[in-house]
Amino acid sequence: MSNLYLIPTSLGECDFKNILPSLNTEVVTGLRFFIVEDVRTARRFLKKTNSAIDIDQLTFFVLNQHTTPEELSGFLQPMFEGNDMGVLSEAGCPAIADPGADVVAMAQRNDFTVVPLVGPSSILLSLMASGFNGQSFAFVGYLPIQPGERSKALKKLESRVYSENQSQIFIETPYRNMKMLEEIIQTCQPSTLLCIAVDITLDSEFIKTKTIKEWKKNLPDLNKRPCIFLIYK
């Protein structure tokens, strides 16, 4: 039975030896078929993983917001023909806040073996370093863009923190990070804890937990940097 390998990628420019096990290189080197979000970044990742890989001999299937259900249904054809395949995210772990989940669901329905490989997850790494509740937490992805709706969403998440004792994790597009931070500061209670995790696993990594009141005194520059926000009590 064919295997579908879920292959984590880096969260930015860094030494792969620090974040990816040698097994991942072995698996990647042996694959010829990949499902990716972007062919260009996938080729770059694979070449950096093992410079001996002949990129031109590989086949890529592009899975993103423009992929139609009809296209998706044919992506696993190589597996029906006895080939293993790999799924690559743009950053971090496939199928976590990522369209790769649709492929994994399809593989499960067809009784293929799904093999998740070890690698960096910004969601888990930020939670580990926050000091927040790791027994009960929720990753809610992106919040609404409109300020009014975003404020309502933040208040709802904060209420869960206090009523359910649950850590709340969310993200924003890098160029809107500062607007998100300002909204959090304006909306949440002064005593609510906010962890800001930026550039995780990179040389410029910054992960700090403070109260909203404390953050007001000195806001970090998050513009155009991959960032995760976490709130707790």
C-alpha positions as a Markdown table, in Angstrom:
| # | Residue | x | y | z |
|---|---|---|---|---|
| 1 | Met | 0.0 | 0.0 | 0.0 |
| 2 | Ser | 1.3 | 3.4 | -0.9 |
| 3 | Asn | 2.3 | 6.0 | 1.7 |
| 4 | Leu | 1.4 | 9.7 | 1.9 |
| 5 | Tyr | 4.2 | 11.5 | 3.7 |
| 6 | Leu | 3.4 | 14.8 | 5.5 |
| 7 | Ile | 6.7 | 16.6 | 5.3 |
| 8 | Pro | 7.3 | 19.7 | 7.5 |
| 9 | Thr | 9.2 | 22.6 | 6.1 |
| 10 | Ser | 11.1 | 25.4 | 7.8 |
| 11 | Leu | 9.4 | 28.4 | 9.2 |
| 12 | Gly | 12.0 | 30.7 | 7.6 |
| 13 | Glu | 15.7 | 30.9 | 6.6 |
| 14 | Cys | 17.6 | 28.6 | 9.0 |
| 15 | Asp | 19.9 | 25.6 | 9.2 |
| 16 | Phe | 17.7 | 22.6 | 8.5 |
| 17 | Lys | 20.0 | 20.5 | 10.7 |
| 18 | Asn | 18.5 | 22.4 | 13.7 |
| 19 | Ile | 14.9 | 21.7 | 12.9 |
| 20 | Leu | 14.5 | 18.6 | 10.7 |
| 21 | Pro | 15.5 | 14.9 | 11.5 |
| 22 | Ser | 17.8 | 13.1 | 9.1 |
| 23 | Leu | 14.9 | 10.7 | 8.4 |
| 24 | Asn | 13.1 | 13.5 | 6.6 |
| 25 | Thr | 15.9 | 13.8 | 4.2 |
| 26 | Glu | 15.9 | 10.1 | 3.5 |
| 27 | Val | 12.1 | 10.1 | 2.8 |
| 28 | Val | 12.2 | 13.2 | 0.7 |
| 29 | Thr | 15.1 | 11.9 | -1.4 |
| 30 | Gly | 13.2 | 8.8 | -2.2 |
| 31 | Leu | 10.0 | 10.5 | -3.4 |
| 32 | Arg | 9.1 | 11.5 | -7.0 |
| 33 | Phe | 5.6 | 12.9 | -6.5 |
| 34 | Phe | 4.8 | 15.9 | -4.4 |
| 35 | Ile | 1.6 | 17.9 | -3.5 |
| 36 | Val | 2.7 | 21.5 | -2.8 |
| 37 | Glu | 1.3 | 25.0 | -2.3 |
| 38 | Asp | 3.9 | 26.6 | -4.5 |
| 39 | Val | 6.2 | 24.8 | -6.9 |
| 40 | Arg | 8.9 | 27.4 | -6.7 |
| 41 | Thr | 9.3 | 27.3 | -2.9 |
| 42 | Ala | 8.9 | 23.5 | -2.9 |
| 43 | Arg | 11.8 | 23.2 | -5.4 |
| 44 | Arg | 13.9 | 25.4 | -3.2 |
| 45 | Phe | 13.1 | 23.5 | -0.1 |
| 46 | Leu | 13.9 | 20.1 | -1.7 |
| 47 | Lys | 17.2 | 21.3 | -3.1 |
| 48 | Lys | 18.2 | 22.7 | 0.2 |
| 49 | Thr | 17.2 | 19.4 | 1.9 |
| 50 | Asn | 19.4 | 17.4 | -0.5 |
| 51 | Ser | 21.4 | 19.1 | -3.2 |
| 52 | Ala | 21.7 | 15.8 | -5.1 |
| 53 | Ile | 17.9 | 15.6 | -5.8 |
| 54 | Asp | 17.2 | 16.0 | -9.5 |
| 55 | Ile | 14.3 | 18.5 | -9.4 |
| 56 | Asp | 13.5 | 18.1 | -13.1 |
| 57 | Gln | 12.6 | 14.4 | -12.5 |
| 58 | Leu | 9.9 | 15.3 | -10.0 |
| 59 | Thr | 6.2 | 15.8 | -10.5 |
| 60 | Phe | 4.4 | 18.5 | -8.6 |
| 61 | Phe | 0.6 | 18.9 | -8.0 |
| 62 | Val | -0.3 | 22.4 | -6.8 |
| 63 | Leu | -2.8 | 22.6 | -4.0 |
| 64 | Asn | -4.0 | 26.1 | -3.0 |
| 65 | Gln | -7.1 | 28.3 | -2.7 |
| 66 | His | -7.5 | 28.1 | -6.5 |
| 67 | Thr | -7.4 | 24.3 | -6.8 |
| 68 | Thr | -10.8 | 22.9 | -7.9 |
| 69 | Pro | -12.4 | 19.8 | -6.5 |
| 70 | Glu | -12.0 | 18.2 | -9.9 |
| 71 | Glu | -8.3 | 18.8 | -9.9 |
| 72 | Leu | -7.9 | 17.7 | -6.3 |
| 73 | Ser | -9.6 | 14.3 | -7.0 |
| 74 | Gly | -6.7 | 13.4 | -9.4 |
| 75 | Phe | -3.8 | 14.3 | -7.1 |
| 76 | Leu | -3.5 | 10.9 | -5.6 |
| 77 | Gln | -3.4 | 9.0 | -8.9 |
| 78 | Pro | 0.3 | 8.2 | -8.5 |
| 79 | Met | -0.6 | 6.4 | -5.2 |
| 80 | Phe | -3.2 | 4.3 | -7.0 |
| 81 | Glu | -0.4 | 3.3 | -9.3 |
| 82 | Gly | 1.8 | 2.1 | -6.4 |
| 83 | Asn | 3.9 | 5.3 | -5.8 |
| 84 | Asp | 4.5 | 7.1 | -2.5 |
| 85 | Met | 3.8 | 10.8 | -2.4 |
| 86 | Gly | 4.8 | 13.7 | -0.2 |
| 87 | Val | 2.8 | 16.8 | 0.9 |
| 88 | Leu | 4.7 | 20.0 | 1.5 |
| 89 | Ser | 3.3 | 23.2 | 3.2 |
| 90 | Glu | 4.7 | 26.6 | 2.5 |
| 91 | Ala | 5.9 | 26.7 | 6.1 |
| 92 | Gly | 5.7 | 24.4 | 9.1 |
| 93 | Cys | 3.6 | 21.2 | 9.2 |
| 94 | Pro | 1.3 | 20.2 | 6.4 |
| 95 | Ala | -2.5 | 19.9 | 7.0 |
| 96 | Ile | -2.3 | 22.2 | 10.1 |
| 97 | Ala | -3.9 | 25.6 | 9.1 |
| 98 | Asp | -3.1 | 24.4 | 5.6 |
| 99 | Pro | -5.0 | 23.1 | 2.5 |
| 100 | Gly | -3.1 | 19.8 | 2.7 |
| 101 | Ala | -5.8 | 18.6 | 5.1 |
| 102 | Asp | -8.1 | 18.0 | 2.1 |
| 103 | Val | -5.5 | 15.6 | 0.6 |
| 104 | Val | -5.0 | 13.8 | 3.8 |
| 105 | Ala | -8.8 | 13.3 | 4.2 |
| 106 | Met | -8.9 | 11.9 | 0.7 |
| 107 | Ala | -6.0 | 9.5 | 1.4 |
| 108 | Gln | -7.7 | 8.3 | 4.6 |
| 109 | Arg | -10.9 | 7.6 | 2.7 |
| 110 | Asn | -9.0 | 5.5 | 0.2 |
| 111 | Asp | -7.2 | 3.6 | 3.0 |
| 112 | Phe | -3.7 | 4.8 | 2.1 |
| 113 | Thr | -1.2 | 5.0 | 4.9 |
| 114 | Val | -0.6 | 8.6 | 6.1 |
| 115 | Val | 2.8 | 9.2 | 7.7 |
| 116 | Pro | 3.3 | 12.5 | 9.5 |
| 117 | Leu | 7.0 | 13.4 | 9.8 |
| 118 | Val | 8.5 | 15.3 | 12.7 |
| 119 | Gly | 9.2 | 19.1 | 12.2 |
| 120 | Pro | 8.5 | 22.6 | 13.5 |
| 121 | Ser | 4.9 | 23.7 | 14.2 |
| 122 | Ser | 4.8 | 27.4 | 15.1 |
| 123 | Ile | 1.4 | 26.7 | 16.9 |
| 124 | Leu | 2.8 | 24.1 | 19.3 |
| 125 | Leu | 6.2 | 25.8 | 19.8 |
| 126 | Ser | 4.6 | 29.1 | 20.7 |
| 127 | Leu | 2.3 | 27.4 | 23.1 |
| 128 | Met | 5.2 | 25.5 | 24.7 |
| 129 | Ala | 7.0 | 28.8 | 25.3 |
| 130 | Ser | 4.1 | 30.9 | 26.5 |
| 131 | Gly | 3.5 | 29.4 | 29.9 |
| 132 | Phe | -0.2 | 29.1 | 29.1 |
| 133 | Asn | -2.5 | 26.1 | 29.5 |
| 134 | Gly | -1.3 | 23.3 | 27.4 |
| 135 | Gln | -4.0 | 20.9 | 28.5 |
| 136 | Ser | -6.8 | 22.9 | 26.9 |
| 137 | Phe | -6.2 | 25.3 | 24.0 |
| 138 | Ala | -7.7 | 26.3 | 20.7 |
| 139 | Phe | -6.1 | 27.5 | 17.5 |
| 140 | Val | -8.6 | 29.6 | 15.7 |
| 141 | Gly | -6.5 | 30.8 | 12.7 |
| 142 | Tyr | -7.3 | 34.2 | 11.3 |
| 143 | Leu | -9.7 | 36.6 | 12.9 |
| 144 | Pro | -12.0 | 38.9 | 10.9 |
| 145 | Ile | -10.3 | 41.8 | 9.1 |
| 146 | Gln | -13.0 | 44.4 | 9.8 |
| 147 | Pro | -12.1 | 46.2 | 13.1 |
| 148 | Gly | -15.6 | 45.9 | 14.5 |
| 149 | Glu | -15.9 | 42.2 | 13.8 |
| 150 | Arg | -12.3 | 41.6 | 14.9 |
| 151 | Ser | -13.0 | 43.3 | 18.2 |
| 152 | Lys | -16.0 | 41.1 | 18.8 |
| 153 | Ala | -13.9 | 38.0 | 18.0 |
| 154 | Leu | -11.2 | 39.0 | 20.4 |
| 155 | Lys | -13.8 | 39.6 | 23.2 |
| 156 | Lys | -15.3 | 36.1 | 22.5 |
| 157 | Leu | -11.8 | 34.5 | 22.7 |
| 158 | Glu | -11.0 | 36.4 | 25.9 |
| 159 | Ser | -14.3 | 35.2 | 27.4 |
| 160 | Arg | -13.3 | 31.6 | 26.7 |
| 161 | Val | -10.0 | 32.2 | 28.5 |
| 162 | Tyr | -11.8 | 33.1 | 31.7 |
| 163 | Ser | -14.9 | 30.9 | 31.4 |
| 164 | Glu | -13.2 | 27.7 | 30.1 |
| 165 | Asn | -9.6 | 28.2 | 31.3 |
| 166 | Gln | -8.6 | 27.7 | 27.7 |
| 167 | Ser | -5.5 | 29.2 | 25.9 |
| 168 | Gln | -6.5 | 30.9 | 22.7 |
| 169 | Ile | -4.1 | 31.0 | 19.7 |
| 170 | Phe | -4.5 | 33.0 | 16.5 |
| 171 | Ile | -2.5 | 34.5 | 13.6 |
| 172 | Glu | -2.5 | 37.4 | 11.2 |
| 173 | Thr | -1.1 | 38.2 | 7.8 |
| 174 | Pro | 2.4 | 39.6 | 8.6 |
| 175 | Tyr | 1.8 | 43.1 | 7.2 |
| 176 | Arg | -1.3 | 43.4 | 9.4 |
| 177 | Asn | 0.4 | 42.3 | 12.6 |
| 178 | Met | 0.7 | 45.8 | 14.1 |
| 179 | Lys | -3.0 | 46.6 | 13.6 |
| 180 | Met | -3.8 | 43.3 | 15.2 |
| 181 | Leu | -1.6 | 44.0 | 18.2 |
| 182 | Glu | -3.1 | 47.5 | 18.6 |
| 183 | Glu | -6.6 | 46.0 | 18.5 |
| 184 | Ile | -5.7 | 43.4 | 21.1 |
| 185 | Ile | -4.3 | 46.1 | 23.4 |
| 186 | Gln | -7.4 | 48.2 | 23.0 |
| 187 | Thr | -9.9 | 45.3 | 23.4 |
| 188 | Cys | -8.6 | 42.9 | 26.0 |
| 189 | Gln | -8.5 | 43.5 | 29.8 |
| 190 | Pro | -5.4 | 45.0 | 31.3 |
| 191 | Ser | -4.7 | 41.8 | 33.3 |
| 192 | Thr | -5.1 | 39.4 | 30.4 |
| 193 | Leu | -1.9 | 37.7 | 29.4 |
| 194 | Leu | -0.7 | 38.1 | 25.9 |
| 195 | Cys | 2.2 | 36.0 | 24.4 |
| 196 | Ile | 3.7 | 37.3 | 21.2 |
| 197 | Ala | 5.8 | 34.7 | 19.3 |
| 198 | Val | 7.8 | 36.0 | 16.3 |
| 199 | Asp | 10.2 | 34.4 | 13.9 |
| 200 | Ile | 10.1 | 31.0 | 15.7 |
| 201 | Thr | 13.2 | 28.8 | 15.1 |
| 202 | Leu | 15.0 | 31.7 | 13.4 |
| 203 | Asp | 18.0 | 33.7 | 14.6 |
| 204 | Ser | 15.7 | 36.6 | 15.3 |
| 205 | Glu | 13.2 | 34.6 | 17.4 |
| 206 | Phe | 11.3 | 36.6 | 20.0 |
| 207 | Ile | 8.8 | 35.0 | 22.4 |
| 208 | Lys | 7.5 | 37.0 | 25.3 |
| 209 | Thr | 4.5 | 36.8 | 27.7 |
| 210 | Lys | 3.3 | 40.0 | 29.5 |
| 211 | Thr | 0.0 | 41.4 | 30.6 |
| 212 | Ile | -1.9 | 43.7 | 28.2 |
| 213 | Lys | -1.1 | 46.6 | 30.6 |
| 214 | Glu | 2.6 | 45.8 | 30.4 |
| 215 | Trp | 2.6 | 45.5 | 26.6 |
| 216 | Lys | 1.1 | 49.0 | 26.3 |
| 217 | Lys | 4.4 | 50.5 | 27.6 |
| 218 | Asn | 6.5 | 49.0 | 24.8 |
| 219 | Leu | 5.1 | 47.4 | 21.7 |
| 220 | Pro | 7.6 | 45.3 | 19.6 |
| 221 | Asp | 7.9 | 45.8 | 15.9 |
| 222 | Leu | 6.0 | 42.9 | 14.3 |
| 223 | Asn | 5.7 | 44.3 | 10.8 |
| 224 | Lys | 6.1 | 41.8 | 8.0 |
| 225 | Arg | 7.4 | 39.1 | 10.5 |
| 226 | Pro | 5.7 | 35.7 | 10.9 |
| 227 | Cys | 3.9 | 36.0 | 14.3 |
| 228 | Ile | 1.5 | 34.1 | 16.5 |
| 229 | Phe | -0.6 | 35.6 | 19.2 |
| 230 | Leu | -1.8 | 33.8 | 22.3 |
| 231 | Ile | -4.0 | 35.0 | 25.2 |
| 232 | Tyr | -4.6 | 33.5 | 28.6 |
| 233 | Lys | -5.3 | 34.6 | 32.2 |
